[in-house]
Amino acid sequence: MKLRKIIIMLVVFSITMIYAQASQYSHDHNVTEVEVSGYGSSVQVAIQAAQREAISTAIGTFLTSETEMQNYMTVKDKILSKSEGFVKSFDVIDRVKEADGGWTVTIKAAVAKDMILTDLEALGVLLSQLDNPSIVVFYAPKGEQYHPRYTEQAINQINQYFTTFRYDVYDLDQLNAMIEDDISMKEVGLNEEVSMAEILAKKLKSDIYVTVALMLEDLGNGKKKAKATAKIFNASTAKLLGVQNGYSDEIYGNNTAQDANIDQAVKKLMPLIMNQVKGYWKLQLDKGKQYVIMFSKLPKGRKVKKAITDVLSSEAKEIKKVSTTEYQVWISGSIDDYIDAIGDGVQNQIYEGKDFDYENRGDRINIFPVE
């Protein structure tokens, strides 16, 4: 009797531990759990095959286009060769010996998403999913102190750094020419409280904009130190994502020595900016890409307002109401596919049977009834 109680307690304990282990990642943003099977000549070989399948399944959640999947297939073996490193833990759910003597093993695996994303990015697989994130790098607003020539030097270096990682950037001369050619932008630029970087980013439908300010700090006794400051913003919302600083060593000397000082400060700054940007787009991949949906000529009534929320959320990972006619949505896949998927709801529940059309302005989508 005592032995039976011990066995029951051990079984209960084992089950509890399995579920505890399975649930410990439920709130971990960097882990995804998948249930998969693998086949092999032995149990161990089948487990290894299942782990590779777990990685492949987890990666599939990030790849939303045919192009991305094709890119992934070209580097698949490089990624799957690290499968054991990507699988943080796993539980064997079932194992069956097949008629041919081989084994099929089913596991529930916890896969490290952050590690996968880093490798996919390094192999150039992910960025086109976000249409190669575009970045505007420009001077800080006029209210902030910076040295124009040194800051220009820093901006050009940062742009070059981003291009090596396949990000789309805009040449500084191109941005200045845009301002010069646009009278309205020149007039706005006279306002010291307005960030020209934000205006440029929205005009160019950029994902992120970065303002840069570089100063040489005089430390006395002929010594100077360069400080490079970058502020990173979400271009759609102008929300500050982070502030990063790079500092050079203290240095004596002339302009040539100071130029070297600036290079050193910027080189220390660039990886910090990149980490901030990577954090942004990884969050976008996890939540889906963000769009602003705007409705024109809406029928009146509470029923329509509720219908908007219901229709938009039916195919979105997340939605947020900005106003009665404007909503932020986070989706997987293309905006055109999303509009197609919610089309019946927009036509019948929102516009009460009227045909509709939409205008794609990059990350801002205007939906309106056809008269």
C-alpha positions, 0 to 999 in steps of 0.5 A: 500500500505504501509502495502504491502511494509512493508510485502515485505521488511520483507520477503526480510529481512528474506530471506537475513538473512537465506542466510547470516546465511547459508553462514557464515560457507562457509569458516569455516574449522570446520563446515560442512553444511548438508540438512536432514529430520526428522520425529516425532509426533510433529514439535519439535520432528521431528526437533530433529530427523533431528538434529540427522540425520545431525550428522549421515550424517556429521560423515559419511563423516569421516568414509571411511571404513567398519571397521570404520562404524562398530566401529561407530555403537557400539558407535552411541548412545553416540555420537547422544545423544549430537546432539543439542550440535554438531549442531551450527545452523539450518534453517527449509526449509520445514515441512509437516504434514503426513497422520498419524498425524506426521510431516516430517521436513527438515532442513539445519544444520551447524554441528561442525566438530571439536567437532565430531572429538574430540568425535570420537577420544575419543571413538576410532573410527577414528584412524584406518582410518589412520591405527593407526598413527605411531610415531617415538620419538627420540633424537634431532639431534646431533647439538642440546644440550640435556642430554642423560639420561634425554632425554631417560627418557622423550622419554619413557614417551612420548611413553607411553603417545601416546600408551594410545591414541592408537597411534603406537610407537616404543620402544627406544631400538628397534630404537637403535638396528635398527641403530646398525644393519644397517651399512648405518644408522650408517654412516649417523648418524655420520653427525651432520646435519642429523636427525636420527629421520627422517631417522628412520621415513622414514624407518619405514613408520611412519606418524610423527616423534618427536625429544626430547631434555631435559636439566636441566637449572642451575638458580644459588644458587643451583636451577635448572629447567628442560626444555623439548623441542619437535619438531614435523615433517611430516615424508613424507616431513620432514616439521616442524609442530610445536615446544613445550616446557614444563618447571618444577618448580624451585627445589633444590636437588639431582638426585632424586629431578631432576628426579621428575623435569624432570617428571614434565616438560615432563608431561606439554609437552605431552598434547602440543605434542598431540594437535599438532599431533591431529591437523595434523591427523584431517587435514589429515582426512579433506583433505584425506590421503596424498600419493606420486605418482611416475611414471616410464618410462613415454612417452614423451610430454606435452600431457602426463604431462597434462594427469597425472594432469587430471587423478590424480585429478579426484578422489583426494581431492587435488594434488600437483606437486613435479616434472615431475614424482612425485606428492602428492595426498590427497585421501579418502579411501584406496590407492588400491581403488584410483588406481582402480578408476584411472586405465583406465586413467593411462593405456590409457591416461598416458601409451598410452594403455600399462598395468601398475602395482604399488608398494606400499611403504606405503605412496609412490606409484610407478606406472610403465608400464608392459613390 
